[in-house]
Amino acid sequence: MISVERMTKRYDGILAVDDISFEVQQGEVLGFLGPNGAGKTTTMKILTCYMPPTSGNVIIGGKSVMQHSLEIRQNLGYLPEDTPLYNFMPVLEYLHFVGQIRGLDPAYQRKRVGEMIEVCGLEDVLHRDVRELSRGYRQRVGLAQALIHDPDLIILDEPTSGLDPNQIAQIRTMIHEFGRKKTLILSTHILPEVQATCDRVIIINRGRLVADGRPDELASRLHGFQKVRIGFAGEGFNAAEAAAAMRTVAGICSVESCGTEAGLELFELEAEKDIDPRLDLFRMAAEKGWPLAELHLERSTLEDIFRELTVGVEQAVATGPAS
Amino acid sequence: MSNQTVTSIVSGNIWALYRKELKAYFNSSIAYVVMTVFLLMAGWFFTLDIFLVGQATLRSFFEVSRLIFVFFIPAVTMRLLAEEMASGSLELLVTYPVTDVEIVLSKWLAAMTLLTITLAFTFVYLFTVIILGNPDEGAVFGGYLGLLLMGGAGCALGLFTSSLTRNQVVAFVLAFTVLFALFMLDNLLMFMPASIGALVEYLSFGYHLDNLSRGVIDSRDLLYFSSLTVLGLALASDRLADRRE
């Protein structure tokens, strides 16, 4: 659906996007992740034909943004970062305006406006001016304008920023809904958002693409080890003996005692990434008669990866596993 | 983007944009304020003619309207693109399937509509003159045509200056400077060498407006104003295509 080929964008002497290439499949939900100023918005502005790349090319649906911007824009819905809607228009009028400017047939336009009102839950604010809306409603109107012409490609720049948790949940539900049928690209610097909504993540830092993959894939690729937390209850239990015994379990590389907490003797173990040692640990504890109270496998989160990739590579190498 | 097909320069979308611009004018106080100020000032000079000079004529109304237009037009055009850039709504607008030319043209048409409505209100003066005296029809027609043509050129140039900045005040000052220069040029002729005098005269608003207000519709005057209009619109749409941020 989308093919970005060696795209570079330079303006005012700043290299905003530096030689990025990636592809997006039809129906995929792609998350752009990166710190502020990493080049996410610039990339999106090029994809939406707001501005052309300095070099490289972007092909959307077989057409280049350089030559066929108008055709691409016809089939694209976009919601920019700060939801810049026309404040002086009432919501209903605004939706009709967008329908008209998109050249929808009048009957189809009425039908779509009705559907958008329902999908985005705008019944209560139809006749209010856009400027009077709360942040959450404003965002819903923004989504409605991006979807009104039923585009194949939807691009949302920071769709949940500035919303309260309830509003975020609502917007995410909507994104899930559209994402099932459409190709959707969203940017964010909120990590749980990507894990909650995206099939695939691209991490951008300082204009360069630093990672590309499924959220869970990225997690295991970047970490050679998984962490296991284990806790035993009670007295009459020898910490040193337990540590030694655990080292012999298959796949366990290191054992570290974390002391006692709330009556539990806690350990943190590192295990090789392809092996799940929990069953063996449980059997071992059962054989020895140690009262197992806690056993938990921690997969590394996107947050870890994100920090490793964006806070400076040297630091990540220094503290990361020596695999 | 610069690669637009010629066939799509004017489409149905332009009317949606045009209506939006008109609504923006009449939903805010801009339209009412500028119209009121224009009509008050023009009306003041018109009544002065009748009661002080004792002449039922539109001549000084037309002359003073030119000067008022030098302020009026920048006030009408300053927000057109500067506001959209400042609020970020331009970013959304240009990702709709509309061309830069359509955007510029619809904004220009909206400004011209506001200007035409304002001029229509001055028909009150025209009717007064018809009742009280016997105005020269050619001069009246030429006078109104001159103001409309100057308005067209001024709105196009104002639209261009509005594309240069996000700040509406700066857009106003830039447009005012350009229009004031064109307005003043023929008053400076005596300070200029004869060799460039003719050129300077041709470039000034006054020279062409004087021609028109005599009731002479000459293609050279029409060409002057339409060239300025096309130039302003072309520069504005070029600026729009040249966006980087």
Interface residues (C-beta under 8 A of the other chain):
Chain A: Y11 D12 K45 T48 C49 Y50 M51 P52 M66 Q67 S69 L70 R73 Q74 L76 Y78 P80 E81 D82 P84 L85 Y86 N87 F88 M89 F97 V98 Q100 I101 R102 G103 Q145
Chain B: M1 N3 Q4 T5 S8 S11 G12 N13 W15 A16 L17 R19 K20 K23 A24 N27 S28 S87 G88 S89 L90 E91 L92 V94 T95 Y96 P97 V98 T99 R243 R244 E245
